[in-house]
């Protein structure tokens, strides 16, 4: 089957899925959870095949960790699906209601985006999260995962498709691509695909934008920062920085750069180095090197997403220099300030131009599941439509629905009738 035919079928299914009621979608999600659990042995075997092949191809260890999809990971995604079932259906909510005139009522009502193409990294759990979020929000989806996870992705897509078919979801709402050439073909199909979500580097996102007329919601590099201010609690700051960097290094919300106020650096940096031990390679500026031993940092280090046990460290003169650094080198993902001063925290959160800004907590909280979204399609570093972790709310748009009783526009143009434009507190009645 050609990619165009596959997309055409998926678009037709997405239109039907848009009208599915909450009960049907939740039954389908429950069926997916049940069948993933039942098929766990088959899924793990496929994942072992991917892991073995990737190890032979010398896939870096952090990426191997992301690729692993064992019984614990299966339980995690099943728990995520169960959480998703409990969330309110985002479709059909009335956002605005206005009486234009007596008997002429306007409603702004949420609806699915349509057919979404998602290109994601070698994380099999991402396939489950993305597809179930699209299902709950009434969207069709075309998926392309990393080639390292091809066997795991294949069996996961088969299980999900089988489960949703049993529940009564329209066939072909989910499709899985195998090759990069198919992605290039997909990007030409703006007549069928309504949104593309690429998860990867800034260069990759820009490449996708350059290759397509389809709107793109970018999930780019996670160059995340922790800034330790002069009046931070050192013990707390050490704990938060270590968690931000090491709790799981191969993810986009792990800290890649640490900024430290010059007044606290002599006390904080040795404490951090002692707590880290040999786990993390520190790459620092000249002023950092005056306090603790570090590998000298280059300009490139400040804009590098390591996804590994490496951390860039820079000593700064104060809050404004930290904000300037983040806005210059960051990717607009997640940045955290450690300070006792509420005014400084407020200034940091106001002026750091990122989708997620934190005070006194780990960057690792930047996550759809941790935000209570059930899961996420990705963390958007764009500023249009959705920003930060993209859960159900980021996968819906809206349409205006107008209910009349025979009104014609000419009556209002000729001043036979006048608009009232009264705000109503009314749900769409149909």
C-alpha positions in Angstrom: 0.0 0.0 0.0 1.3 3.5 -0.9 1.9 6.0 1.9 -0.8 8.3 0.2 -3.4 5.5 0.4 -2.4 4.7 4.0 -2.8 8.4 4.9 -6.1 8.6 3.1 -7.5 5.7 5.1 -6.2 7.1 8.3 -7.8 10.5 7.5 -11.2 8.8 6.9 -10.9 6.9 10.1 -9.9 10.1 12.0 -13.1 11.8 10.8 -15.2 8.9 12.1 -13.2 8.8 15.3 -13.9 12.4 15.9 -17.5 11.5 16.6 -16.8 8.7 19.0 -18.3 9.1 22.5 -16.4 9.0 25.7 -17.6 5.6 26.7 -16.4 4.0 23.5 -12.9 5.6 23.7 -12.5 4.6 27.3 -13.6 1.0 26.5 -11.0 1.0 23.8 -8.3 2.3 26.2 -9.2 -0.4 28.7 -9.0 -3.0 26.0 -5.5 -1.8 25.1 -4.4 -2.0 28.7 -5.7 -5.5 29.0 -4.1 -6.8 25.8 -0.7 -5.1 26.5 -0.6 -7.0 29.8 -1.7 -10.3 28.1 1.0 -9.9 25.3 3.8 -8.8 27.6 5.9 -12.0 26.9 5.7 -11.4 23.2 6.5 -7.7 23.6 9.5 -8.4 25.7 10.8 -10.9 23.2 10.6 -8.4 20.4 12.3 -5.8 22.6 15.1 -8.2 23.4 15.7 -8.6 19.7 15.9 -4.8 19.3 18.3 -4.6 22.3 20.6 -7.4 21.0 20.8 -5.8 17.5 21.4 -2.3 18.9 24.1 -3.6 21.2 25.9 -5.2 18.3 25.6 -1.8 16.5 27.2 -0.1 19.5 24.2 2.0 20.4 25.3 4.4 23.2 24.3 3.1 26.7 21.9 6.0 27.5 20.0 5.2 24.3 20.0 1.5 25.2 18.4 2.4 28.5 15.6 4.3 26.6 15.1 1.4 24.3 14.6 -1.2 27.0 10.9 -2.1 27.4 10.6 -4.7 30.1 7.8 -5.8 32.4 8.2 -2.7 34.6 7.9 -0.4 31.6 4.8 -2.3 30.4 3.3 -1.9 33.8 4.1 1.9 33.7 2.4 2.4 30.3 -0.6 0.3 31.5 -0.9 2.5 34.6 -0.7 5.5 32.3 -3.6 4.3 30.2 -5.7 3.7 33.3 -4.9 7.2 34.5 -5.9 8.5 31.0 -9.3 6.8 31.2 -10.0 8.8 34.4 -9.3 12.1 32.7 -12.2 14.2 31.4 -12.8 13.9 27.6 -11.4 17.0 26.0 -13.8 16.9 23.1 -17.1 18.7 23.1 -16.4 21.2 25.8 -18.0 24.6 25.4 -15.3 27.3 25.6 -17.5 30.3 24.8 -21.2 30.9 24.3 -22.6 34.2 22.9 -26.1 35.4 22.0 -25.5 37.3 18.7 -29.2 38.1 18.7 -32.4 36.6 20.0 -32.6 33.1 18.6 -29.1 33.3 17.2 -26.5 31.6 19.5 -22.8 31.1 18.9 -20.8 28.3 20.6 -17.0 27.7 20.6 -16.6 23.9 21.1 -13.5 21.7 21.3 -12.9 19.1 18.6 -10.0 16.9 17.5 -7.2 18.3 15.3 -7.7 15.4 12.8 -4.8 13.2 11.6 -1.5 13.7 13.3 1.9 12.5 12.2 4.4 11.8 15.0 8.1 11.1 14.5 9.7 10.0 17.7 12.9 8.6 19.2 13.7 5.0 20.2 11.4 4.8 23.2 8.7 2.1 22.8 6.8 3.6 25.7 6.4 6.7 23.6 4.4 4.8 21.0 1.9 3.7 23.6 1.6 7.1 25.2 1.2 8.9 21.8 -1.4 6.5 20.4 -3.5 6.4 23.5 -3.5 10.2 23.9 -4.6 10.5 20.2 -7.3 8.0 20.8 -8.7 9.7 23.8 -8.7 13.1 22.0 -10.3 11.6 18.9 -7.4 12.0 16.5 -6.0 9.5 14.0 -2.2 9.0 14.1 0.6 8.0 11.8 3.7 7.0 13.8 7.3 6.6 12.9 9.6 5.5 15.7 13.4 5.1 15.8 14.7 2.2 13.8 16.4 0.7 16.8 12.9 -0.1 18.3 11.4 -1.4 15.1 10.4 -4.9 16.4 9.0 -3.6 19.6 7.1 -0.8 17.9 5.7 -3.3 15.4 4.2 -5.6 18.0 2.9 -2.7 20.1 1.1 -1.2 17.1 -0.4 -4.6 16.3 -1.6 -5.1 19.9 -3.1 -1.6 20.0 -4.8 -1.9 16.6 -6.2 -5.3 17.5 -7.5 -4.1 20.9 -9.2 -1.0 19.4 -10.8 -3.0 16.7 -12.4 -5.3 19.2 -13.7 -2.2 21.1 -15.3 -0.8 17.9 -12.9 2.0 17.0 -12.8 2.7 13.2 -10.1 0.6 11.4 -7.0 2.3 10.1 -7.0 5.1 12.8 -3.4 4.2 13.6 -0.7 3.5 11.1 3.0 2.7 11.6 5.7 3.7 9.1 8.9 1.6 8.8 11.4 3.7 6.9 12.8 7.3 6.6 11.7 7.4 2.9 8.1 6.9 4.0 8.5 9.9 6.4 9.5 12.0 3.4 6.5 10.8 1.5 4.3 11.5 4.5 5.5 15.1 4.8 4.1 15.8 1.3 0.5 14.8 2.2 -0.8 18.1 3.6 -4.2 17.2 2.1 -4.6 14.4 4.7 -2.3 15.2 7.6 -3.2 18.1 9.8 -0.2 18.3 12.2 3.3 16.9 12.4 5.0 16.4 15.8 8.7 15.7 15.4 10.6 14.7 18.6 14.3 15.3 18.3 17.1 17.8 17.9 16.6 21.4 16.7 18.2 20.5 13.4 15.8 17.6 13.0 12.7 19.8 13.7 14.0 22.5 11.3 14.5 19.8 8.7 10.9 18.6 9.0 9.6 22.2 8.8 11.7 22.8 5.6 10.3 19.6 4.0 6.6 20.1 4.5 3.7 22.5 4.3 2.0 20.7 7.2 2.0 22.7 10.5 4.7 21.5 12.8 4.6 21.4 16.6 8.3 21.0 17.5 9.7 18.9 20.3 13.3 20.0 20.1 16.5 19.6 22.3 16.1 19.6 26.0 18.9 22.0 27.0 17.7 22.4 30.5 19.3 24.5 33.2 19.4 24.7 37.0 20.4 28.1 38.4 21.7 28.1 42.0 21.3 31.6 43.4 23.5 33.2 46.1 20.9 32.6 48.9 19.9 29.0 47.9 19.8 26.3 50.6 22.9 24.4 49.7 21.8 21.0 50.9 18.5 21.3 49.0 20.2 22.7 45.9 22.6 19.8 45.8 19.8 17.3 46.0 17.7 19.0 43.3 20.7 19.5 40.9 21.7 15.8 41.3 18.1 14.6 40.6 17.8 16.9 37.6 21.0 15.5 36.1 21.2 11.9 37.2 17.7 10.6 37.9 17.4 9.6 34.3 20.1 11.1 32.0 18.8 10.0 28.6 15.7 12.2 28.6 14.9 15.7 27.4 14.1 17.1 30.8 17.4 16.2 32.4 19.6 19.2 33.3 22.5 19.8 30.9 23.9 23.1 32.3 24.3 24.3 35.9 24.6 28.0 36.5 25.9 29.1 40.0 26.0 32.5 41.5 29.6 33.7 42.2 29.0 34.3 45.9 27.8 30.8 46.6 30.1 28.9 44.2 33.0 28.4 46.7 30.6 26.6 49.1 28.2 25.0 46.7 30.4 23.6 44.0 32.7 21.5 46.3 29.5 20.1 48.1 28.0 19.2 44.7 31.2 17.5 43.5 31.5 15.5 46.7 27.9 14.4 46.4 28.3 13.4 42.8 31.5 11.5 43.2 32.7 10.1 39.9 29.2 9.6 38.5 29.2 12.8 36.4 31.9 14.4 34.3 31.9 18.2 35.0 32.7 20.6 32.2 33.2 24.1 33.4 34.1 27.7 32.7 37.4 29.2 33.9 35.8 30.5 37.1 34.4 27.1 37.9 37.8 25.6 37.4 39.2 28.0 40.1 36.9 26.3 42.7 36.8 22.6 41.6 38.6 20.5 39.0 36.7 20.5 35.7 37.2 19.8 32.0 37.4 23.2 30.3 34.1 24.2 28.6 33.9 25.4 25.0 31.2 27.6 23.5 29.6 24.5 22.0 29.1 22.9 25.5 26.6 25.5 26.5 24.3 24.5 23.6 24.8 20.7 23.8 22.2 18.2 25.0 24.5 15.5 26.4 21.8 12.9 27.3 24.7 11.4 29.3 26.5 11.7 32.6 28.1 15.1 31.7 27.2 18.5 33.1 28.3 21.9 31.9 28.9 24.4 34.8 29.2 28.1 34.6 29.7 30.7 37.4 27.7 33.8 36.8 27.6 37.3 38.4 23.9 37.1 39.3 20.3 36.4 38.3 20.2 38.6 35.2 23.3 36.9 33.8 21.8 33.5 34.4 18.6 34.6 32.7 20.6 35.9 29.7 22.6 32.7 29.5 19.4 30.5 29.5 17.7 32.6 26.9 20.7 32.6 24.7 21.7 28.9 24.9 18.6 27.1 26.1 16.0 25.4 24.0 12.9 26.8 25.7 12.3 23.5 27.4 12.7 23.5 31.2 14.7 25.6 33.6 14.8 25.8 37.4 15.9 28.3 40.0 17.1 27.4 43.5 16.7 30.3 45.8 15.1 31.4 49.1 14.2 34.8 47.6 10.6 34.8 46.2 11.2 38.0 44.3 14.1 36.5 42.4 12.1 33.4 41.7 9.3 35.5 40.3 11.7 37.4 38.1 13.3 34.2 36.9 9.9 32.6 36.0 8.8 35.8 34.3 11.9 36.4 32.1 13.2 32.9 31.3 11.6 32.2 27.9 10.9 28.5 28.3 7.7 26.4 28.3 8.4 25.2 31.9 10.0 27.3 34.6 10.4 25.9 38.1 11.3 27.2 41.6 13.2 24.9 44.1 12.4 21.7 42.3 13.9 19.2 39.8 13.7 19.8 36.0 12.6 16.1 35.9 9.1 17.1 36.9 8.5 18.5 33.4 6.5 15.6 32.2 2.9 15.0 31.0 2.3 12.1 33.4 3.8 14.0 36.4 1.6 17.0 35.4 -1.5 14.8 35.6 -2.0 14.7 31.9 -2.0 10.9 31.8 1.0 11.0 29.4 2.3 13.3 26.6 2.8 13.3 22.9 6.0 15.3 23.5 7.2 18.5 25.2 6.6 21.3 22.8 9.2 24.1 22.6 7.0 25.9 20.1 4.8 28.9 21.1 1.8 28.4 18.9 -1.1 26.2 19.9 0.6 24.2 22.6 3.7 24.6 24.8 5.3 22.4 27.4 4.1 18.8 27.9 1.5 18.1 25.3 -1.3 16.0 26.7 -5.0 15.9 25.8 -5.4 19.7 25.8 -2.7 20.1 23.2 -4.3 17.6 20.8 -7.6 19.5 20.4 -8.7 22.6 18.5 -12.1 24.1 18.3 -14.9 25.0 15.9 -17.6 27.6 16.1 -21.1 26.3 16.0 -23.9 28.7 15.3 -27.6 27.9 15.9 -30.2 30.1 14.4 -33.9 30.3 13.6 -34.0 31.7 10.0 -31.8 34.7 10.4 -30.1 36.3 7.3 -27.1 38.5 7.3 -28.7 41.2 5.1 -31.1 42.1 8.0 -28.1 43.1 10.0 -26.3 44.9 7.1 -29.5 46.9 6.5 -30.0 47.7 10.2 -33.3 45.9 10.2 -31.9 43.9 13.1 -29.1 44.6 15.5 -26.6 42.3 17.2 -26.9 42.0 21.0 -23.6 40.1 21.6 -24.6 39.0 25.0 -22.3 36.6 26.8 -24.1 33.4 27.9 -23.1 30.7 30.4 -24.6 27.9 28.3 -23.3 24.5 27.1 -23.7 23.6 23.4 -27.1 21.9 23.4 -26.6 19.3 20.6 
